[in-house]
């Protein structure tokens, strides 16, 4: 949540843990969810895009404007954000490429490391071939280190675990 209190949850056993991410891989993700920000969806997909946004917000963006803006990643960009790898298909009919371009521009303006990879001939469902998988692995290794070097320990037992 990047420190946005309204987005921080309080459920579960890990409320004492930060929800701040250390690196982001974004595939064709919408970055602007307010009604006035959704433009560019192909006409045949407007209903599908609106349905997805309404399902997320619990209503039409016009009726949920504050929530739509709160759920729009581009409006929360700050210099302390995690590095991003954004992958988007040039022919995406559902989430316009422009949404990823605007997010990448906002991240660059805030001096956040970002790479925008635009794939020609791809739409919204980008297949994870070996090349894309290795790109993701390399991105995470460069920002998180080698996962084999991270010690893994069992979580501490909760008092209720013995019951």
Backbone bond lengths (Angstrom), bond angles and torsions (degrees), N, CA, C in turn:
res aa  C-N    CA-C-N  psi(-1)  N-CA   C-N-CA  omega(-1)  CA-C   N-CA-C  phi
1 X - - - 1.466 - - 1.515 111.69 -
2 X 1.311 116.92 -7.64 1.455 119.57 176.73 1.504 114.32 61.51
3 X 1.325 118.05 27.88 1.454 120.44 177.94 1.516 115.02 85.65
4 X 1.327 118.56 6.29 1.466 121.29 177.52 1.523 107.22 -82.97
5 X 1.322 116.36 107.16 1.462 121.81 -172.30 1.527 112.75 -56.49
6 X 1.329 117.95 -37.32 1.461 121.61 -177.94 1.521 112.77 -65.29
7 X 1.318 117.31 -18.64 1.462 121.71 -178.90 1.518 112.87 -100.80
8 X 1.305 116.93 -6.33 1.458 121.21 -177.82 1.520 109.89 -80.88
9 X 1.310 116.88 129.68 1.458 121.09 179.60 1.518 111.42 -86.45
10 X 1.306 115.31 165.72 1.460 119.65 177.43 1.529 111.27 -130.74
11 X 1.322 116.55 13.24 1.458 121.08 -179.85 1.514 111.07 -93.65
12 X 1.273 115.93 157.73 1.451 120.59 173.74 1.511 113.20 90.74
13 X 1.319 113.80 -177.97 1.461 120.85 -175.42 1.523 113.49 -92.56
14 X 1.307 118.36 5.03 1.463 120.01 -172.78 1.525 112.81 -123.52
15 X 1.330 117.23 30.04 1.464 120.52 -179.36 1.525 111.63 -62.30
16 X 1.326 117.46 -20.86 1.459 120.69 179.22 1.531 112.58 -81.31
17 X 1.337 117.66 -5.59 1.457 122.79 -178.99 1.527 110.61 -97.20
18 X 1.304 115.67 143.66 1.459 120.73 178.04 1.533 110.45 -68.13
19 X 1.312 116.23 143.57 1.463 120.38 174.80 1.530 110.83 -99.57
20 X 1.320 117.09 6.43 1.465 121.36 178.75 1.529 108.78 -68.53
21 X 1.320 115.75 128.07 1.459 120.36 179.65 1.526 109.96 -85.26
22 X 1.335 115.56 160.69 1.455 120.74 -178.14 1.522 112.81 -104.62
23 X 1.325 117.37 -18.50 1.465 122.39 178.15 1.525 107.53 -162.26
24 X 1.339 116.43 147.39 1.465 121.02 -175.52 1.521 110.14 -128.71
25 X 1.340 115.89 130.62 1.460 121.78 167.79 1.515 105.79 -113.77
26 X 1.315 116.13 118.92 1.462 123.68 -174.14 1.525 108.65 -115.97
27 X 1.332 116.51 117.52 1.459 121.63 176.73 1.518 109.15 -104.13
28 X 1.323 116.90 110.57 1.465 123.05 172.67 1.529 112.26 52.10
29 X 1.305 117.44 33.41 1.460 120.48 -175.46 1.516 113.06 -80.22
30 X 1.328 116.24 137.67 1.464 118.45 173.07 1.520 109.09 -69.58
31 X 1.304 116.26 140.20 1.465 119.82 -179.85 1.523 111.79 -115.25
32 X 1.335 116.62 -9.50 1.464 121.32 -178.83 1.522 108.24 -136.22
33 X 1.329 117.27 114.81 1.456 120.47 -172.17 1.524 114.70 -109.97
34 X 1.313 118.42 -8.65 1.459 119.99 177.66 1.527 109.32 -67.10
35 X 1.316 116.14 149.58 1.469 120.39 -174.91 1.523 112.17 -53.86
36 X 1.315 117.31 -40.04 1.458 119.91 -178.39 1.528 112.20 -75.99
37 X 1.342 117.38 -1.45 1.453 121.33 -178.88 1.528 113.03 -109.27
38 X 1.329 118.25 -5.32 1.468 121.28 -171.15 1.528 112.69 -82.72
39 X 1.291 120.34 -10.04 1.455 123.48 -174.23 1.518 115.14 -45.42
40 X 1.311 115.93 153.69 1.456 121.71 176.38 1.511 114.54 100.31
41 X 1.328 117.89 -5.82 1.461 120.27 176.48 1.524 107.36 -70.91
42 X 1.323 117.05 136.93 1.465 119.76 179.24 1.523 109.65 -60.92
43 X 1.336 117.16 140.38 1.471 120.83 -174.90 1.527 114.28 -50.40
44 X 1.333 117.42 -38.60 1.467 119.62 -177.64 1.534 111.96 -72.11
45 X 1.316 118.10 -10.77 1.468 121.82 -178.46 1.529 113.19 -113.26
46 X 1.329 118.62 1.76 1.460 120.58 -177.29 1.522 111.23 -57.83
47 X 1.332 117.65 -44.08 1.460 120.72 -179.82 1.514 111.92 -61.20
48 X 1.326 116.87 -43.23 1.460 121.21 -179.63 1.526 110.87 -65.19
49 X 1.326 117.01 -43.43 1.465 120.69 179.30 1.524 110.49 -64.48
50 X 1.323 116.15 -44.61 1.468 119.87 -179.63 1.531 110.51 -64.26
51 X 1.341 117.13 -40.54 1.470 120.75 178.01 1.527 110.70 -59.14
52 X 1.328 116.85 -43.32 1.468 120.62 -179.40 1.526 111.01 -64.57
53 X 1.330 116.24 -43.31 1.463 120.17 179.45 1.526 109.99 -66.00
54 X 1.338 116.81 -42.50 1.466 119.91 179.10 1.528 111.42 -64.24
55 X 1.323 118.07 -36.86 1.465 120.70 178.11 1.531 110.37 -64.57
56 X 1.321 116.52 -40.38 1.458 120.76 179.14 1.527 111.36 -66.70
57 X 1.320 115.96 -44.58 1.466 120.65 -174.15 1.521 113.96 -85.49
58 X 1.331 116.71 -18.62 1.457 119.64 -175.70 1.511 112.53 81.07
59 X 1.319 116.29 23.78 1.461 121.31 178.96 1.515 110.43 162.98
60 X 1.318 115.46 176.85 1.461 122.05 -179.50 1.533 110.14 -66.29
61 X 1.336 117.98 139.08 1.469 120.38 -179.67 1.528 113.33 -54.04
62 X 1.319 117.47 -30.80 1.468 120.31 178.28 1.527 110.25 -63.40
63 X 1.332 116.43 -35.97 1.465 121.09 -179.44 1.527 111.92 -85.93
64 X 1.308 117.28 -17.09 1.468 122.94 -175.64 1.529 110.01 -122.96
65 X 1.335 117.10 42.81 1.462 121.01 -173.69 1.528 113.34 -57.70
66 X 1.318 116.97 -45.22 1.466 119.40 -178.47 1.521 110.47 -64.47
67 X 1.315 117.02 -42.32 1.464 120.99 179.04 1.530 110.96 -67.01
68 X 1.334 116.87 -39.11 1.467 120.84 178.49 1.525 110.86 -61.88
69 X 1.298 116.42 -41.58 1.466 119.50 178.58 1.533 110.41 -68.90
70 X 1.320 116.57 -38.57 1.461 120.83 177.84 1.529 111.01 -63.22
71 X 1.339 116.93 -33.28 1.463 122.23 -178.59 1.528 113.18 -87.62
72 X 1.320 118.01 3.58 1.471 122.79 -178.16 1.527 110.19 -93.90
73 X 1.333 118.28 104.14 1.466 120.69 -175.84 1.526 114.54 -53.54
74 X 1.316 117.81 -36.38 1.462 119.78 -175.79 1.535 111.79 -62.63
75 X 1.316 116.79 -23.72 1.465 120.16 -179.49 1.527 112.53 -83.23
76 X 1.323 117.17 -2.20 1.463 120.99 -179.07 1.529 113.06 -117.62
77 X 1.317 117.55 11.46 1.462 121.00 -179.09 1.526 109.34 -64.98
78 X 1.344 115.24 134.30 1.464 120.52 176.24 1.533 108.53 -146.84
79 X 1.318 116.74 160.04 1.475 119.98 -175.65 1.526 114.69 -59.04
80 X 1.320 118.43 -21.03 1.463 119.98 -179.02 1.530 112.95 -92.83
81 X 1.323 117.40 12.33 1.466 120.74 178.98 1.520 111.17 -66.85
82 X 1.322 114.78 154.73 1.458 122.29 176.47 1.527 109.42 -68.20
83 X 1.330 117.71 156.26 1.468 120.30 175.46 1.527 110.75 -65.16
84 X 1.330 115.32 149.51 1.468 122.78 -176.67 1.515 111.15 -122.06
85 X 1.328 114.64 140.66 1.456 123.54 162.53 1.524 104.72 -116.37
86 X 1.318 116.76 115.42 1.461 121.82 -179.34 1.517 107.82 -109.81
87 X 1.336 116.34 124.79 1.466 122.63 -179.89 1.527 106.54 -118.33
88 X 1.334 116.52 126.43 1.464 120.18 -177.67 1.524 110.03 -143.61
89 X 1.314 116.23 137.65 1.458 121.11 175.74 1.517 110.66 -79.66
90 X 1.311 116.24 132.87 1.472 120.23 -178.61 1.529 111.98 -60.55
91 X 1.337 117.02 -31.73 1.466 120.93 -177.69 1.532 112.94 -99.31
92 X 1.309 118.59 23.46 1.471 122.00 -179.54 1.533 109.54 -61.66
93 X 1.349 117.54 116.16 1.461 120.18 -178.85 1.533 112.98 -86.40
94 X 1.329 117.11 -11.18 1.459 120.73 -172.62 1.524 112.99 -101.89
95 X 1.315 116.95 -48.15 1.468 121.93 175.98 1.521 106.05 -115.19
96 X 1.318 116.71 110.51 1.464 119.38 -177.12 1.529 112.34 -57.96
97 X 1.322 116.23 138.48 1.455 122.12 176.69 1.527 110.33 -51.30
98 X 1.309 116.85 -33.71 1.467 121.52 -178.32 1.530 111.79 -55.47
99 X 1.340 117.31 -31.79 1.474 119.77 179.20 1.530 110.47 -62.96
100 X 1.318 117.64 -42.08 1.470 120.63 177.64 1.517 111.33 -70.47
101 X 1.325 117.05 -37.14 1.466 120.05 178.68 1.527 110.91 -63.33
102 X 1.319 116.56 -42.54 1.468 120.61 179.57 1.525 110.44 -65.31
103 X 1.337 117.37 -41.36 1.462 120.33 177.65 1.525 110.38 -63.51
104 X 1.315 117.03 -45.94 1.471 120.25 178.98 1.529 110.71 -60.35
105 X 1.331 117.58 -42.44 1.469 120.83 178.46 1.525 111.12 -62.33
106 X 1.332 117.11 -41.89 1.468 120.79 179.69 1.525 110.73 -65.13
107 X 1.327 116.77 -40.55 1.459 120.51 178.50 1.533 110.40 -65.21
108 X 1.326 116.64 -43.86 1.470 119.84 178.02 1.523 110.96 -60.93
109 X 1.329 116.98 -42.86 1.462 121.24 -179.95 1.529 111.42 -61.64
110 X 1.337 116.36 -28.22 1.467 121.25 178.55 1.533 111.52 -92.13
111 X 1.338 117.09 6.71 1.465 123.28 -179.37 1.528 113.15 62.52
112 X 1.327 115.89 34.45 1.460 121.88 175.49 1.529 107.19 -93.24
113 X 1.330 118.69 132.41 1.463 120.12 176.96 1.532 109.88 -60.34
114 X 1.336 115.81 126.42 1.464 120.38 -179.45 1.524 109.38 -148.11
115 X 1.321 114.12 140.90 1.461 120.72 171.24 1.516 106.99 -126.86
116 X 1.316 116.48 125.83 1.464 122.55 175.69 1.521 107.40 -105.69
117 X 1.325 115.54 115.77 1.463 121.92 178.60 1.524 107.35 -106.56
118 X 1.322 116.33 113.42 1.469 121.96 179.44 1.522 107.32 -101.91
119 X 1.331 115.42 122.89 1.465 120.39 -176.68 1.525 110.88 -102.50
120 X 1.325 116.14 114.42 1.461 121.28 176.42 1.520 109.54 -65.32
121 X 1.324 115.45 144.11 1.457 120.55 176.69 1.517 114.21 77.53
122 X 1.326 118.22 4.74 1.466 121.35 -179.05 1.526 110.22 -111.21
123 X 1.313 114.70 147.78 1.458 121.49 177.58 1.511 110.64 -106.05
124 X 1.327 116.37 -133.48 1.464 120.42 -175.77 1.518 112.55 -84.72
125 X 1.298 119.51 -34.50 1.465 122.07 -179.18 1.510 110.80 -97.05
126 X 1.300 117.42 88.16 1.462 121.74 -176.66 1.525 109.34 -81.74
127 X 1.340 117.65 122.98 1.467 119.68 179.41 1.528 110.73 -70.12
128 X 1.314 115.39 142.97 1.465 120.87 179.07 1.528 109.50 -90.83
129 X 1.331 115.36 80.88 1.456 118.46 177.02 1.529 109.14 -78.95
130 X 1.327 116.49 177.07 1.466 120.79 -176.51 1.523 112.47 -59.13
131 X 1.324 117.07 -37.24 1.470 120.51 -178.99 1.525 111.20 -65.38
132 X 1.331 116.77 -44.54 1.471 120.83 179.24 1.531 109.96 -66.59
133 X 1.328 116.74 -42.92 1.469 119.91 178.49 1.527 111.37 -58.61
134 X 1.321 116.71 -43.55 1.463 119.47 -179.73 1.527 110.96 -68.20
135 X 1.302 117.63 -36.31 1.461 121.41 176.02 1.530 110.39 -59.43
136 X 1.330 116.63 -44.20 1.467 121.44 179.31 1.531 110.00 -65.16
137 X 1.329 116.70 -46.14 1.471 120.39 178.56 1.532 110.69 -57.83
138 X 1.323 116.46 -45.93 1.468 120.74 -179.02 1.522 110.69 -63.63
139 X 1.334 117.40 -39.99 1.463 121.05 178.12 1.526 110.09 -60.78
140 X 1.334 116.64 -50.16 1.466 119.67 -179.63 1.527 111.57 -64.10
141 X 1.339 117.57 -41.55 1.467 119.35 178.11 1.528 110.72 -60.37
142 X 1.328 117.05 -41.23 1.462 119.58 -176.63 1.529 111.95 -69.31
143 X 1.327 117.71 -25.87 1.466 119.82 -177.84 1.522 113.86 -106.60
144 X 1.326 116.80 -20.34 1.465 119.74 -177.34 1.520 112.76 -117.73
145 X 1.313 117.17 -12.68 1.457 120.65 -176.85 1.517 110.89 91.26
146 X 1.306 115.05 -178.53 1.458 122.31 -179.83 1.522 109.17 -77.45
147 X 1.343 118.43 118.59 1.462 119.71 -178.13 1.524 113.04 -60.71
148 X 1.321 117.99 -24.52 1.462 120.39 179.51 1.528 111.28 -69.03
149 X 1.351 117.33 -20.35 1.463 120.13 -178.98 1.528 112.87 -90.40
150 X 1.322 117.27 -3.64 1.466 120.67 -179.35 1.521 108.90 -88.62
151 X 1.336 117.04 121.28 1.461 118.23 179.13 1.525 110.89 -68.93
152 X 1.302 115.34 138.87 1.463 120.71 179.02 1.514 107.30 -111.07
153 X 1.325 115.43 127.22 1.455 118.78 177.55 1.513 109.08 -125.28
154 X 1.290 115.72 154.45 1.466 120.58 178.77 1.514 108.67 -71.21
155 X 1.330 117.18 144.14 1.463 119.11 177.48 1.520 110.19 -64.78
156 X 1.318 114.85 149.15 1.467 119.45 177.83 1.511 109.57 -63.76
157 X 1.312 115.99 141.17 1.464 120.79 179.56 1.518 109.48 -69.78
158 X 1.318 115.33 137.63 1.460 118.95 176.91 1.522 108.77 -83.60
159 X 1.348 118.31 157.28 1.452 120.48 -179.82 1.530 112.54 -56.28
160 X 1.330 117.04 -29.74 1.468 119.87 -177.59 1.524 111.83 -81.34
161 X 1.327 117.86 -9.67 1.463 120.82 -174.22 1.526 112.67 -64.08
162 X 1.319 117.87 -28.14 1.449 120.22 -178.09 1.520 114.15 -84.34
163 X 1.289 117.50 -4.66 1.483 120.53 -176.98 1.489 112.65 -82.12
